[in-house]
């Protein structure tokens, strides 16, 4: 007789670059986001949700070729032949939504959004293909007050979630100023100098890692690293490179000093002078509301995204040190940023539409709060578990759970169909603080038994004499069934329950 084919059983495995989040992680993220959203709403921003999928050509950065979209996004082809892509950020969907509903929206349009984004990139340590962003944007506001407001709001949000003043800084720069500096030293404008400007940007972005000497090599002919690999440079002369480095090193706590230095570096460049004037306006606005350089600092070394932004750019950076698994000090660094992007919505409308926004990397910030011991990972308290020891009285047990929930106590009824030993084991595994017991004896007496599982676990570790444990049962109390809610509240109020 032929052996029957075994049924196919797929291997349970998580796709690479993705992850599952357990209850404590979800609760901590939810608590942090609720705090950030409260800050955003206090500034007058309204929530918005957009679709996870967009037409690939609407994303702007990634366009489909004849066979499939370019790398960077996850895409599929619809039945009408058009390519759909999972959003890789929350800004491109915002631009599409504003353009599609432009006439019906108030201008400026202010929104915040939290949500998942996906990037089809090679995963690595701390680098995932799916992650959460928290954005706030103002579309239709040409005034620098919109940019200054976002810098202040990010500062408020970081302090609200537990990052103390002195443990972060919001660094501000302006794309126009660097354009003006490059114009002054002779780098071609427009498409003619685009490749050289991008090489300059990449070189500046390596300042923290390579130092000024390493960056100067990349601004010039190029640099050979320790492995012998050679990186082509931007081809600037030594004098040109020195001017760029002077720009990058112009950051200072004295905003007036920064502005004076930058004004000298851009010379007669109209673009550069316009950028300096914008920073000067932001400085005045921040001074007026008391946001000094201890929170918001002018730093020309901020260049990330300068190819995307059209004016002010800002980056929120955590400045405190933590220890890695080997005890070495490390910094979390950037946990968010943004800037002015006046061309994005214009792609759809064909007319200039100013916009500025900021994005916080939720997972990175949450990791930082955890390192500081300030994440609210315990915000989701495990439920009180009611043990149904008599299956014929399920309605009574259900009413007990209902009474607890109506009193604001998180509670659940065990529904596994097993006996008392398994039920208690389940309650322990759930981390339940209390097990509510009412067997036939308790029911006849009109009583309930509350088992303090937190104290019980501690005493079980401390007491070696099991006889003493069984006789004393210090973690177990009885109460009238009518006092269920008050008895549970009293036990939850014990000091060790919150430790």
DRENGU-302734 format. One record per residue (C-alpha): residue number from 1; residue in three letters; z, x, y. Coordinates in pm, 1 decimal, always signed. Last residue first. Example, Ala and Ser with C-alpha at 12.3 -4.5 7.8 and 13.67 -1.06 7.14 Angstrom:
BEGIN
PT     i    aa         zz         xx         yy
PT     2   SER     +714.0    +1367.0     -106.0
PT     1   ALA     +780.0    +1230.0     -450.0
END
This chain:
BEGIN
PT     i    aa         zz         xx         yy
PT   499   UNK    +4246.2     +738.2    +4797.5
PT   498   UNK    +4176.6     +372.6    +4876.2
PT   497   UNK    +4335.4     +220.3    +4565.2
PT   496   UNK    +4615.2     +480.6    +4565.2
PT   495   UNK    +4779.4     +317.0    +4868.0
PT   494   UNK    +4818.7      -28.7    +4706.2
PT   493   UNK    +4627.6     -290.8    +4904.4
PT   492   UNK    +4405.3     -377.4    +4607.7
PT   491   UNK    +4718.4     -482.7    +4419.2
PT   490   UNK    +4830.5     -713.9    +4699.3
PT   489   UNK    +4480.2     -861.6    +4730.0
PT   488   UNK    +4470.3     -930.3    +4354.4
PT   487   UNK    +4807.2    -1106.9    +4371.7
PT   486   UNK    +4700.0    -1310.4    +4675.2
PT   485   UNK    +4381.3    -1427.1    +4503.6
PT   484   UNK    +4539.0    -1509.9    +4167.3
PT   483   UNK    +4845.7    -1690.4    +4305.9
PT   482   UNK    +4771.0    -2019.5    +4124.0
PT   481   UNK    +4762.1    -1827.4    +3796.6
PT   480   UNK    +5125.0    -1730.6    +3852.8
PT   479   UNK    +5167.0    -1352.4    +3839.0
PT   478   UNK    +5195.1    -1078.9    +3578.2
PT   477   UNK    +5182.6     -703.9    +3641.6
PT   476   UNK    +5029.4     -399.3    +3469.3
PT   475   UNK    +5019.9      -40.1    +3591.0
PT   474   UNK    +5383.4      +35.8    +3508.3
PT   473   UNK    +5337.4      -53.1    +3139.8
PT   472   UNK    +5698.6      +48.1    +3065.9
PT   471   UNK    +5714.7       -6.4    +2689.6
PT   470   UNK    +5359.7      +99.9    +2601.5
PT   469   UNK    +5371.9     +411.0    +2817.9
PT   468   UNK    +5715.1     +514.4    +2691.9
PT   467   UNK    +5583.9     +489.9    +2336.8
PT   466   UNK    +5272.2     +684.6    +2432.0
PT   465   UNK    +5482.8     +985.3    +2539.3
PT   464   UNK    +5235.7    +1223.8    +2707.9
PT   463   UNK    +5238.0    +1059.9    +3048.9
PT   462   UNK    +5035.7    +1231.5    +3323.5
PT   461   UNK    +4676.8    +1165.8    +3216.8
PT   460   UNK    +4746.7     +805.6    +3113.9
PT   459   UNK    +4935.8     +763.8    +3441.3
PT   458   UNK    +4623.8     +843.9    +3640.2
PT   457   UNK    +4401.3     +610.5    +3440.6
PT   456   UNK    +4654.0     +329.9    +3467.7
PT   455   UNK    +4684.0     +375.7    +3842.5
PT   454   UNK    +4312.1     +314.7    +3885.7
PT   453   UNK    +4297.4      +44.8    +3618.4
PT   452   UNK    +4567.9     -169.9    +3776.7
PT   451   UNK    +4580.3     -443.9    +3509.9
PT   450   UNK    +4648.1     -789.8    +3643.8
PT   449   UNK    +4790.3    -1047.0    +3402.6
PT   448   UNK    +4752.5    -1416.3    +3476.6
PT   447   UNK    +4999.8    -1699.1    +3436.1
PT   446   UNK    +5012.1    -2073.4    +3366.7
PT   445   UNK    +5238.6    -2010.9    +3066.1
PT   444   UNK    +4989.7    -2165.5    +2820.7
PT   443   UNK    +4703.8    -1972.3    +2984.8
PT   442   UNK    +4892.2    -1643.9    +2967.3
PT   441   UNK    +4946.3    -1685.1    +2590.9
PT   440   UNK    +4584.7    -1794.8    +2531.4
PT   439   UNK    +4440.0    -1498.1    +2717.4
PT   438   UNK    +4421.4    -1453.0    +3092.5
PT   437   UNK    +4339.2    -1100.2    +3201.8
PT   436   UNK    +4210.9     -982.8    +3540.0
PT   435   UNK    +4101.2     -617.6    +3529.9
PT   434   UNK    +4154.1     -426.1    +3852.8
PT   433   UNK    +4003.0     -123.3    +4028.8
PT   432   UNK    +3671.7     -147.2    +3842.5
PT   431   UNK    +3505.4     +192.6    +3795.4
PT   430   UNK    +3225.5      +26.0    +3602.4
PT   429   UNK    +3305.1     +245.3    +3302.8
PT   428   UNK    +3668.8     +135.1    +3314.5
PT   427   UNK    +3570.2     -232.9    +3329.1
PT   426   UNK    +3334.1     -181.8    +3032.5
PT   425   UNK    +3609.5      -16.7    +2829.1
PT   424   UNK    +3834.6     -309.2    +2914.3
PT   423   UNK    +3570.9     -551.0    +2788.1
PT   422   UNK    +3509.6     -345.3    +2474.2
PT   421   UNK    +3879.7     -359.6    +2384.7
PT   420   UNK    +3898.8     -730.7    +2470.6
PT   419   UNK    +3611.4     -842.4    +2250.8
PT   418   UNK    +3236.9     -849.6    +2312.6
PT   417   UNK    +3000.0    -1112.7    +2455.6
PT   416   UNK    +2869.5     -891.6    +2736.7
PT   415   UNK    +2921.7    -1134.3    +3022.1
PT   414   UNK    +3225.1     -985.9    +3199.5
PT   413   UNK    +3284.8    -1199.1    +3508.3
PT   412   UNK    +3235.2    -1023.1    +3839.4
PT   411   UNK    +3429.1     -971.4    +4158.6
PT   410   UNK    +3390.9     -835.3    +4511.8
PT   409   UNK    +3676.9     -988.5    +4707.1
PT   408   UNK    +3591.2    -1188.5    +5019.5
PT   407   UNK    +3822.2    -1480.7    +4942.5
PT   406   UNK    +3525.1    -1688.8    +4828.3
PT   405   UNK    +3446.4    -1410.3    +4582.9
PT   404   UNK    +3795.8    -1423.8    +4432.0
PT   403   UNK    +3787.5    -1802.6    +4398.0
PT   402   UNK    +3445.1    -1786.2    +4231.1
PT   401   UNK    +3568.1    -1528.5    +3980.2
PT   400   UNK    +3859.2    -1754.2    +3886.2
PT   399   UNK    +3629.5    -2058.8    +3868.4
PT   398   UNK    +3405.0    -1872.9    +3622.8
PT   397   UNK    +3706.8    -1790.5    +3408.7
PT   396   UNK    +3799.5    -2158.5    +3392.0
PT   395   UNK    +3441.1    -2257.0    +3305.7
PT   394   UNK    +3430.8    -1989.6    +3033.8
PT   393   UNK    +3728.3    -2149.3    +2857.6
PT   392   UNK    +3582.2    -2190.4    +2508.4
PT   391   UNK    +3488.7    -1821.3    +2505.6
PT   390   UNK    +3855.6    -1720.4    +2518.1
PT   389   UNK    +3906.9    -1358.1    +2626.1
PT   388   UNK    +3683.3    -1383.8    +2932.4
PT   387   UNK    +3788.6    -1065.3    +3121.2
PT   386   UNK    +3765.0    -1091.4    +3500.0
PT   385   UNK    +3642.4     -766.1    +3655.6
PT   384   UNK    +3732.1     -666.5    +4013.0
PT   383   UNK    +3418.7     -513.9    +4155.6
PT   382   UNK    +3350.4     -150.0    +4242.5
PT   381   UNK    +3379.5      -80.6    +4616.9
PT   380   UNK    +3047.7      -10.4    +4786.3
PT   379   UNK    +3143.5     +197.9    +5091.6
PT   378   UNK    +3238.8     +493.1    +4873.2
PT   377   UNK    +2935.1     +699.6    +4967.0
PT   376   UNK    +3009.3     +650.0    +5334.4
PT   375   UNK    +2887.4     +994.4    +5429.7
PT   374   UNK    +3125.6    +1199.7    +5640.0
PT   373   UNK    +3224.0    +1480.9    +5405.6
PT   372   UNK    +3021.3    +1725.1    +5613.2
PT   371   UNK    +2802.6    +1806.1    +5313.6
PT   370   UNK    +2763.1    +1431.4    +5252.5
PT   369   UNK    +2659.9    +1384.7    +5613.3
PT   368   UNK    +2396.2    +1654.8    +5567.8
PT   367   UNK    +2262.3    +1494.0    +5251.6
PT   366   UNK    +2238.7    +1162.1    +5436.9
PT   365   UNK    +2046.3    +1329.8    +5718.4
PT   364   UNK    +1798.1    +1475.6    +5469.7
PT   363   UNK    +1754.0    +1142.2    +5294.1
PT   362   UNK    +1700.0     +946.9    +5616.2
PT   361   UNK    +1449.1    +1173.5    +5787.3
PT   360   UNK    +1470.2    +1033.0    +6139.0
PT   359   UNK    +1151.7     +942.4    +6328.5
PT   358   UNK    +1084.6     +925.4    +6702.2
PT   357   UNK     +824.9     +750.5    +6911.7
PT   356   UNK     +596.8     +754.2    +7212.3
PT   355   UNK     +293.3     +548.8    +7304.9
PT   354   UNK      +35.3     +529.2    +7582.8
PT   353   UNK     -275.4     +315.4    +7527.4
PT   352   UNK     -603.1     +461.0    +7657.6
PT   351   UNK     -899.9     +238.2    +7567.6
PT   350   UNK    -1117.2     +241.9    +7253.8
PT   349   UNK     -893.0      -15.8    +7089.9
PT   348   UNK     -863.2     +116.8    +6735.9
PT   347   UNK     -847.3     +490.3    +6802.1
PT   346   UNK     -656.3     +412.1    +7122.5
PT   345   UNK     -354.5     +323.8    +6908.9
PT   344   UNK     -327.9     +693.3    +6816.7
PT   343   UNK     -435.3     +864.0    +7139.5
PT   342   UNK     -119.8     +849.2    +7353.9
PT   341   UNK     +102.4    +1021.6    +7098.9
PT   340   UNK     +425.7    +1111.8    +7278.6
PT   339   UNK     +698.8    +1271.8    +7072.9
PT   338   UNK     +884.7    +1277.0    +6747.7
PT   337   UNK    +1164.2    +1439.4    +6558.6
PT   336   UNK    +1390.7    +1425.8    +6262.0
PT   335   UNK    +1633.4    +1609.1    +6037.1
PT   334   UNK    +1552.6    +1965.4    +6145.8
PT   333   UNK    +1791.4    +2237.2    +6035.1
PT   332   UNK    +2000.0    +2181.0    +5722.9
PT   331   UNK    +2162.8    +2519.2    +5766.8
PT   330   UNK    +2271.5    +2768.7    +5502.4
PT   329   UNK    +2577.2    +2986.7    +5444.2
PT   328   UNK    +2591.2    +3150.6    +5098.2
PT   327   UNK    +2854.5    +3029.8    +4852.0
PT   326   UNK    +2626.6    +3052.7    +4549.3
PT   325   UNK    +2581.8    +2673.7    +4522.9
PT   324   UNK    +2495.1    +2661.6    +4892.9
PT   323   UNK    +2753.4    +2672.9    +5169.8
PT   322   UNK    +2725.5    +2468.4    +5489.1
PT   321   UNK    +2651.4    +2578.3    +5845.5
PT   320   UNK    +2638.1    +2352.9    +6149.2
PT   319   UNK    +2339.6    +2328.5    +6383.7
PT   318   UNK    +2165.7    +2007.0    +6278.3
PT   317   UNK    +1831.3    +1971.9    +6454.0
PT   316   UNK    +1664.6    +1677.2    +6621.0
PT   315   UNK    +1312.5    +1766.6    +6733.0
PT   314   UNK    +1134.8    +1651.5    +7045.1
PT   313   UNK     +779.8    +1645.5    +7177.1
PT   312   UNK     +663.9    +1558.2    +7528.2
PT   311   UNK     +288.4    +1524.4    +7581.9
PT   310   UNK      -18.0    +1458.1    +7362.1
PT   309   UNK     +117.4    +1481.6    +7009.0
PT   308   UNK      -78.1    +1545.7    +6692.3
PT   307   UNK     -164.9    +1915.8    +6727.7
PT   306   UNK     +183.3    +1970.7    +6866.4
PT   305   UNK     +326.8    +1839.3    +6540.6
PT   304   UNK     +579.0    +2114.6    +6506.4
PT   303   UNK     +587.2    +2328.4    +6821.8
PT   302   UNK     +951.2    +2346.3    +6929.9
PT   301   UNK     +984.0    +2706.5    +7059.6
PT   300   UNK     +953.8    +2570.0    +7415.6
PT   299   UNK    +1322.2    +2462.2    +7402.1
PT   298   UNK    +1470.9    +2221.8    +7657.4
PT   297   UNK    +1808.0    +2113.5    +7516.2
PT   296   UNK    +1953.9    +1768.6    +7458.1
PT   295   UNK    +2312.6    +1738.1    +7331.2
PT   294   UNK    +2504.4    +2034.4    +7474.3
PT   293   UNK    +2217.4    +2055.2    +7723.2
PT   292   UNK    +2357.4    +1753.2    +7908.2
PT   291   UNK    +2316.4    +1382.1    +7854.7
PT   290   UNK    +2510.0    +1229.5    +8146.7
PT   289   UNK    +2299.9     +924.7    +8233.8
PT   288   UNK    +2147.8    +1065.2    +8554.1
PT   287   UNK    +2115.6    +1412.9    +8402.8
PT   286   UNK    +1893.2    +1271.0    +8129.0
PT   285   UNK    +1663.7    +1103.2    +8380.8
PT   284   UNK    +1641.2    +1415.0    +8599.7
PT   283   UNK    +1559.9    +1634.8    +8300.1
PT   282   UNK    +1293.4    +1389.7    +8179.5
PT   281   UNK    +1125.1    +1409.2    +8521.4
PT   280   UNK    +1127.5    +1789.5    +8510.5
PT   279   UNK     +983.8    +1780.3    +8159.1
PT   278   UNK     +697.6    +1565.1    +8285.1
PT   277   UNK     +640.9    +1795.1    +8584.1
PT   276   UNK     +622.7    +2094.7    +8348.8
PT   275   UNK     +358.6    +1914.3    +8141.6
PT   274   UNK     +153.0    +1830.7    +8450.4
PT   273   UNK     +176.4    +2195.9    +8555.4
PT   272   UNK      +35.8    +2300.7    +8219.9
PT   271   UNK     -256.8    +2061.4    +8237.9
PT   270   UNK     -333.7    +2157.4    +8596.4
PT   269   UNK     -332.1    +2525.7    +8503.2
PT   268   UNK     -256.9    +2727.9    +8818.7
PT   267   UNK       +2.5    +2954.1    +8662.5
PT   266   UNK     +125.1    +2814.6    +8330.3
PT   265   UNK     +377.1    +3096.8    +8285.1
PT   264   UNK     +536.1    +3063.8    +8631.1
PT   263   UNK     +601.9    +2693.2    +8589.0
PT   262   UNK     +748.0    +2763.6    +8248.1
PT   261   UNK    +1003.5    +3007.3    +8388.5
PT   260   UNK    +1106.3    +2768.9    +8667.0
PT   259   UNK    +1137.4    +2478.8    +8422.7
PT   258   UNK    +1358.0    +2678.9    +8188.0
PT   257   UNK    +1584.2    +2791.2    +8474.4
PT   256   UNK    +1622.8    +2430.6    +8590.3
PT   255   UNK    +1714.2    +2323.1    +8237.5
PT   254   UNK    +2001.5    +2572.8    +8220.9
PT   253   UNK    +2092.0    +2566.5    +7851.2
PT   252   UNK    +1797.9    +2799.4    +7790.6
PT   251   UNK    +1463.8    +2806.4    +7612.6
PT   250   UNK    +1205.7    +3044.9    +7758.0
PT   249   UNK    +1157.2    +3239.6    +7434.2
PT   248   UNK     +845.5    +3052.0    +7321.8
PT   247   UNK     +682.5    +3092.5    +7661.0
PT   246   UNK     +763.7    +3463.2    +7675.5
PT   245   UNK     +622.8    +3491.2    +7323.3
PT   244   UNK     +297.2    +3331.8    +7439.2
PT   243   UNK     +279.0    +3572.8    +7733.7
PT   242   UNK     +349.0    +3870.4    +7505.1
PT   241   UNK      +69.2    +3758.3    +7272.1
PT   240   UNK     -178.5    +3753.2    +7560.1
PT   239   UNK      -70.7    +4102.7    +7665.1
PT   238   UNK     -103.0    +4235.0    +7309.8
PT   237   UNK     -448.6    +4079.1    +7274.3
PT   236   UNK     -486.1    +3753.8    +7084.2
PT   235   UNK     -679.6    +3740.8    +6756.1
PT   234   UNK     -499.4    +3439.7    +6608.2
PT   233   UNK     -395.9    +3632.9    +6297.0
PT   232   UNK     -524.8    +3637.7    +5939.7
PT   231   UNK     -245.7    +3642.0    +5682.8
PT   230   UNK     -247.4    +3937.9    +5439.0
PT   229   UNK      -77.1    +3928.0    +5101.2
PT   228   UNK      +96.8    +4254.7    +5011.9
PT   227   UNK     +398.5    +4096.1    +4849.0
PT   226   UNK     +620.5    +4195.6    +5141.3
PT   225   UNK     +392.6    +4020.1    +5390.0
PT   224   UNK      +84.3    +4159.9    +5565.0
PT   223   UNK      +35.4    +4024.8    +5915.8
PT   222   UNK     -259.6    +3941.7    +6139.3
PT   221   UNK     -475.6    +4074.3    +6420.4
PT   220   UNK     -267.9    +3936.4    +6705.5
PT   219   UNK      -66.9    +3614.4    +6720.1
PT   218   UNK      +32.6    +3673.5    +6359.8
PT   217   UNK     +155.0    +4023.5    +6447.0
PT   216   UNK     +348.4    +3884.6    +6742.3
PT   215   UNK     +509.3    +3627.7    +6512.3
PT   214   UNK     +643.6    +3903.3    +6289.0
PT   213   UNK     +787.2    +4093.5    +6584.0
PT   212   UNK     +943.8    +3780.5    +6737.9
PT   211   UNK    +1131.2    +3683.0    +6421.4
PT   210   UNK     +974.9    +3610.3    +6084.2
PT   209   UNK    +1168.5    +3308.2    +5956.4
PT   208   UNK    +1285.4    +3142.4    +6276.9
PT   207   UNK     +960.5    +3228.1    +6457.1
PT   206   UNK     +733.5    +3086.9    +6184.1
PT   205   UNK     +633.5    +2780.9    +6390.9
PT   204   UNK     +503.0    +3015.4    +6660.8
PT   203   UNK     +245.8    +3156.9    +6417.1
PT   202   UNK     +131.8    +2812.8    +6303.1
PT   201   UNK      +84.6    +2705.4    +6663.6
PT   200   UNK     -117.7    +3017.9    +6746.3
PT   199   UNK     -340.0    +2954.7    +6443.9
PT   198   UNK     -392.9    +2598.2    +6567.2
PT   197   UNK     -494.4    +2726.4    +6909.3
PT   196   UNK     -746.6    +2964.3    +6751.7
PT   195   UNK     -902.4    +2687.4    +6543.6
PT   194   UNK     -928.5    +2449.2    +6840.7
PT   193   UNK    -1077.6    +2701.9    +7083.9
PT   192   UNK    -1435.3    +2575.5    +7092.2
PT   191   UNK    -1329.7    +2220.2    +7008.6
PT   190   UNK    -1160.6    +2175.0    +7344.9
PT   189   UNK    -1021.5    +2460.8    +7556.1
PT   188   UNK    -1094.6    +2830.7    +7507.4
PT   187   UNK     -800.3    +3071.1    +7502.1
PT   186   UNK     -805.9    +3267.1    +7830.2
PT   185   UNK     -446.1    +3360.8    +7903.6
PT   184   UNK     -402.7    +3072.3    +8150.7
PT   183   UNK     -557.7    +2816.7    +7915.4
PT   182   UNK     -314.7    +2920.1    +7642.3
PT   181   UNK      -22.6    +2874.3    +7883.3
PT   180   UNK     -157.4    +2536.7    +7996.3
PT   179   UNK     -202.3    +2415.0    +7639.5
PT   178   UNK     +154.9    +2530.0    +7574.0
PT   177   UNK     +269.8    +2324.8    +7872.8
PT   176   UNK      +67.8    +2018.9    +7773.4
PT   175   UNK     +236.1    +2004.2    +7431.3
PT   174   UNK     +574.6    +1949.4    +7590.1
PT   173   UNK     +913.3    +2066.7    +7460.3
PT   172   UNK    +1250.1    +1907.6    +7376.4
PT   171   UNK    +1524.6    +2012.5    +7134.6
PT   170   UNK    +1781.3    +1751.8    +7029.0
PT   169   UNK    +2099.0    +1937.1    +6928.1
PT   168   UNK    +2343.5    +1890.8    +6645.4
PT   167   UNK    +2689.8    +1998.2    +6527.9
PT   166   UNK    +2819.4    +2052.2    +6880.8
PT   165   UNK    +2883.3    +1683.5    +6928.8
PT   164   UNK    +2991.6    +1546.2    +6594.9
PT   163   UNK    +2757.2    +1412.8    +6329.6
PT   162   UNK    +2934.9    +1100.7    +6202.8
PT   161   UNK    +2684.3     +816.4    +6182.6
PT   160   UNK    +2740.4     +717.1    +6546.6
PT   159   UNK    +2702.9    +1075.2    +6669.3
PT   158   UNK    +2359.1    +1101.9    +6513.1
PT   157   UNK    +2255.5     +762.2    +6650.1
PT   156   UNK    +2369.4     +843.3    +7004.6
PT   155   UNK    +2168.0    +1166.8    +7008.9
PT   154   UNK    +1867.8     +985.2    +6866.8
PT   153   UNK    +1904.8     +726.7    +7145.2
PT   152   UNK    +1928.6     +989.9    +7419.4
PT   151   UNK    +1606.8    +1157.3    +7303.3
PT   150   UNK    +1436.8     +817.5    +7270.2
PT   149   UNK    +1539.6     +720.4    +7624.2
PT   148   UNK    +1403.1    +1044.2    +7770.5
PT   147   UNK    +1067.2     +966.9    +7609.2
PT   146   UNK    +1054.5     +610.3    +7745.6
PT   145   UNK    +1174.7     +730.2    +8088.2
PT   144   UNK     +868.9     +958.5    +8090.7
PT   143   UNK     +669.1     +652.3    +8198.2
PT   142   UNK     +339.7     +566.5    +8025.7
PT   141   UNK     +493.1     +277.5    +7826.5
PT   140   UNK     +243.3      +76.9    +7619.7
PT   139   UNK     +389.1     +140.4    +7275.2
PT   138   UNK     +758.0     +226.9    +7236.5
PT   137   UNK     +858.0     +358.3    +6898.1
PT   136   UNK    +1163.4     +380.5    +6670.1
PT   135   UNK    +1142.7     +518.2    +6319.8
PT   134   UNK    +1367.8     +544.5    +6012.6
PT   133   UNK    +1195.5     +715.2    +5722.0
PT   132   UNK    +1266.2     +694.2    +5350.1
PT   131   UNK    +1117.6     +910.1    +5076.9
PT   130   UNK     +854.9     +909.6    +4805.2
PT   129   UNK     +665.0    +1219.5    +4697.9
PT   128   UNK     +980.1    +1425.9    +4711.2
PT   127   UNK    +1068.4    +1769.7    +4846.1
PT   126   UNK    +1431.6    +1869.7    +4795.0
PT   125   UNK    +1325.4    +2128.8    +4538.1
PT   124   UNK     +949.0    +2084.5    +4491.0
PT   123   UNK     +683.2    +1816.5    +4473.3
PT   122   UNK     +313.3    +1896.2    +4525.1
PT   121   UNK     +176.3    +1637.7    +4763.4
PT   120   UNK      +52.7    +1282.3    +4733.3
PT   119   UNK     +276.8    +1151.1    +5007.1
PT   118   UNK     +455.8     +817.4    +5000.0
PT   117   UNK     +659.0     +632.6    +5263.0
PT   116   UNK     +958.0     +405.6    +5209.4
PT   115   UNK    +1101.9     +200.4    +5490.7
PT   114   UNK    +1295.1     +173.5    +5811.9
PT   113   UNK    +1140.1      +27.0    +6123.9
PT   112   UNK    +1213.3      +14.9    +6494.0
PT   111   UNK    +1012.3     -170.5    +6753.5
PT   110   UNK     +938.3     -175.2    +7122.0
PT   109   UNK     +613.9     -316.6    +7263.1
PT   108   UNK     +555.9     -231.8    +7628.0
PT   107   UNK     +381.3     -465.6    +7660.3
PT   106   UNK     +469.5     -795.4    +7495.8
PT   105   UNK     +247.7     -866.1    +7194.9
PT   104   UNK      -11.1    -1144.7    +7167.7
PT   103   UNK     -302.0     -950.5    +7318.6
PT   102   UNK     -242.5     -644.5    +7101.5
PT   101   UNK     -214.1     -812.3    +6763.8
PT   100   UNK     -461.2     -598.9    +6565.4
PT    99   UNK     -412.4     -292.4    +6785.3
PT    98   UNK      -33.3     -320.8    +6756.9
PT    97   UNK      -47.9     -362.6    +6377.8
PT    96   UNK     -288.4      -71.1    +6332.1
PT    95   UNK      -76.4     +160.4    +6549.2
PT    94   UNK     +238.1      +52.8    +6365.5
PT    93   UNK      +73.1     +120.3    +6028.7
PT    92   UNK       -9.1     +475.5    +6152.0
PT    91   UNK     +346.8     +530.5    +6273.5
PT    90   UNK     +539.0     +442.0    +5956.5
PT    89   UNK     +434.0     +746.4    +5753.6
PT    88   UNK     +229.6     +823.9    +5439.6
PT    87   UNK     +134.6     +459.1    +5388.0
PT    86   UNK       +5.2     +381.8    +5039.9
PT    85   UNK     -371.8     +384.4    +5053.4
PT    84   UNK     -642.3     +120.6    +5006.7
PT    83   UNK    -1008.0     +214.8    +4964.7
PT    82   UNK    -1274.5      -52.2    +5003.2
PT    81   UNK    -1507.1     -140.5    +4716.5
PT    80   UNK    -1451.6     -516.3    +4736.7
PT    79   UNK    -1240.4     -509.5    +4419.4
PT    78   UNK    -1003.3     -265.2    +4588.2
PT    77   UNK    -1015.2     +109.8    +4532.1
PT    76   UNK     -684.2     +287.4    +4492.6
PT    75   UNK     -503.6     +549.4    +4695.4
PT    74   UNK     -199.1     +775.4    +4694.3
PT    73   UNK     -215.9     +997.2    +5003.0
PT    72   UNK     -237.8    +1368.6    +5071.6
PT    71   UNK     -555.6    +1463.6    +4892.8
PT    70   UNK     -879.2    +1321.9    +5027.0
PT    69   UNK     -974.4     +967.3    +4941.5
PT    68   UNK    -1186.2     +909.5    +4632.4
PT    67   UNK    -1550.6     +915.6    +4522.6
PT    66   UNK    -1772.8     +907.8    +4830.4
PT    65   UNK    -1503.2    +1038.7    +5061.1
PT    64   UNK    -1205.7     +838.8    +5182.2
PT    63   UNK    -1034.7     +930.1    +5513.3
PT    62   UNK     -691.9    +1084.1    +5560.7
PT    61   UNK     -558.7    +1156.4    +5909.7
PT    60   UNK     -661.6     +826.1    +6062.2
PT    59   UNK     -457.8     +589.8    +5850.6
PT    58   UNK     -699.3     +308.5    +5931.4
PT    57   UNK     -971.6     +463.6    +5712.6
PT    56   UNK     -747.6     +430.6    +5408.0
PT    55   UNK     -696.8      +56.6    +5452.3
PT    54   UNK     -320.9      +15.4    +5459.3
PT    53   UNK      -67.2      -43.8    +5182.3
PT    52   UNK     +313.3      -50.7    +5216.6
PT    51   UNK     +273.3     -343.7    +5454.7
PT    50   UNK     +462.1     -345.5    +5783.5
PT    49   UNK     +817.6     -442.8    +5867.3
PT    48   UNK     +947.7     -467.1    +6221.8
PT    47   UNK    +1295.5     -464.5    +6373.2
PT    46   UNK    +1344.9     -506.7    +6750.9
PT    45   UNK    +1437.3     -227.9    +6992.8
PT    44   UNK    +1658.8     -325.6    +7287.8
PT    43   UNK    +1865.1       -7.5    +7315.6
PT    42   UNK    +2158.5     -177.3    +7138.3
PT    41   UNK    +1911.0     -257.0    +6860.5
PT    40   UNK    +1850.4     +112.2    +6801.4
PT    39   UNK    +2224.6     +184.3    +6785.9
PT    38   UNK    +2281.3      -99.9    +6538.3
PT    37   UNK    +1986.6      +25.4    +6336.7
PT    36   UNK    +2148.9     +367.9    +6308.1
PT    35   UNK    +2476.7     +217.9    +6184.2
PT    34   UNK    +2303.9       -7.7    +5931.3
PT    33   UNK    +2097.3     +290.3    +5815.7
PT    32   UNK    +2412.0     +489.7    +5739.9
PT    31   UNK    +2574.2     +205.0    +5545.9
PT    30   UNK    +2257.0     +137.9    +5345.8
PT    29   UNK    +2215.0     +505.5    +5262.2
PT    28   UNK    +2573.8     +533.2    +5141.6
PT    27   UNK    +2542.9     +215.0    +4936.3
PT    26   UNK    +2215.7     +323.7    +4776.0
PT    25   UNK    +2365.2     +660.6    +4685.5
PT    24   UNK    +2680.4     +503.3    +4538.7
PT    23   UNK    +2477.1     +250.7    +4340.4
PT    22   UNK    +2244.0     +503.1    +4179.0
PT    21   UNK    +1910.8     +619.8    +4318.5
PT    20   UNK    +1618.3     +694.4    +4088.3
PT    19   UNK    +1378.4     +973.1    +4174.0
PT    18   UNK    +1014.5    +1060.5    +4240.6
PT    17   UNK     +836.4    +1396.0    +4262.6
PT    16   UNK     +736.7    +1388.5    +3898.8
PT    15   UNK     +706.5    +1044.0    +3740.0
PT    14   UNK    +1028.9     +931.7    +3568.0
PT    13   UNK    +1026.7     +926.5    +3189.9
PT    12   UNK    +1101.1     +674.6    +2915.6
PT    11   UNK     +844.8     +762.3    +2650.1
PT    10   UNK     +627.7     +466.8    +2562.4
PT     9   UNK     +683.2     +315.9    +2220.3
PT     8   UNK     +366.4     +227.0    +2033.2
PT     7   UNK     +436.5      +29.3    +1718.9
PT     6   UNK     +421.6     +235.1    +1400.1
PT     5   UNK     +116.7     +166.1    +1190.8
PT     4   UNK     +206.7      +12.7     +858.1
PT     3   UNK     +172.1     +246.3     +559.9
PT     2   UNK     -105.2     +134.7     +337.2
PT     1   UNK       +0.0       +0.0       +0.0
END
